[in-house]
């Protein structure tokens, strides 16, 4: 099953959909225009059912095969949201919304799944039901969790679920995947360090929060270097250090730190949080200050299921001739919530030699569309073969 000829025929049309979505990026759950476009096209394709408003602005399409005697139901998921980044690609279809752009390729994911949905609705060459899932708010909003909380899996009887993401650096149209932990759990923290402010000429009368917070930042780095098992991956990053004073002669009374923790193992996640709390309790106290930690667990580790990963890789090899082993990724992916509810797998499709995702010069590579669409269609036709 190489790249399907039908997707070569539809390539220009799917590209036009992608570029239209690219011109009109929408953030988090505000994907109203994109969701309306998706729902309109799914209805035009002849989907048996189109449901909106799942996970606030998510869209679900149901496509039944020539037969449904197998009773199998497979879900395919694409994300729709953009990022709060000012675009610097210079393309003629660049974002028309200041401060927002499709810097992660979700416009391409949505367009490819629409292309696959059109093909599946035309051919229906499978025995079972395909459920196409268009999700908002992958970029930090937890749209996948919201769709699951709205009963996505049970309502549509989904038994397995598959996701795909483009990946710069992988040759265009090639694939990569790995079983087990794949994308990291992504947590975030806020720390308020408090002391006693005062005049910079009289530091002995203060509890200098800048000094206290600086020691705490350095101590936080020991969580990975001295507490986490070196054979486990983890990242602790303090990404902002902000005092309540901007005067050159004032020692501030408070400092705000924010940052992120990334882990690929639940035990390491627990350890990192516990150790961070201990450091916040003890380091500031040694200077006469205090710290309050607010730690928020966000996306869990995204774990590919073994059997479904093997299957997904086989479909990819049929499309492109090969499927490489993907590296571990310390970025987060809220498809993790769907893989916690149902077995499935998440695969990378090559975007070629382009800027990395989340970069203002990134752009989805339209040449990858036929391979991506073919993989989606192949998952359905091979998992639920007709006859």
C-alpha angles and dihedrals in degrees: 000000000000123000105317118247090225090066091051087055092047096041097102092046094048089047089054090052090049094050092047089054089046091056091054108044119181127197129231111317094351091092093125098132093043093047091049091050091049093048092047092053095045090054091047090051089057100249111179092233134010119190126185132191097047105144089007098290103014122125128211127192125193120208119182120205127232084274132017095191092117090064089218121145121190124188125211118194133200128173122230109190131104134212133256093249130124107240121238102174098109092215118147091241094051122147115294091197113084113234096013131089143155093253095155102048098250087138087062093046092052093046093048093050090048088053091050091047091053092051094046092048090050098047106024087190095162141080108237139026129301117205115197113203123199110191132196128209104028090144098080101312099093096233090162090057091048092052091049091047088054088060098258097155099044097038093057097031093238112182100177132016133202133193136186137198130187115239128201113221094037110100112264112273094008122115139224132186142157134199123239124014108012111154121033132250106255119211129170133207140195122199124191112199114198131191137134119298126210149133116328089226091061106046092154088070093055142064096228107221092189090061093041093050092046091056089047093052090053092046091052089062089063090067089078100029098045110015107037117077105254090230089063124074120235138153129198114185129177102205103177135033114185130171127200091238134062096180118115093223102043127091105213124236095214139031126193120210124186132179150130140264121207123191138162099204129060092223092053089048091055091046094050093051094046093047092048090054091050092051092048089051097048113027097058091040090059088063095043094260135102140223134208116208122205107188120185123192107215125169117008124226110290106232122191114215114239102232094041091048091054089049094047091050090051091054090049092051089051090054102042106013096249144038118200129206109265122224123246110269121213091198119097130248124188093209077089089083092057092047089053089058100040138016114259146114143250122217137190122229118200119256093185126224100342137128113286121264116274090034120121090233095050118118131177113251108237090199087074093061099092093050093047094048091047091053092052091049092044092054090058098041095045097040092048105027116192117243 
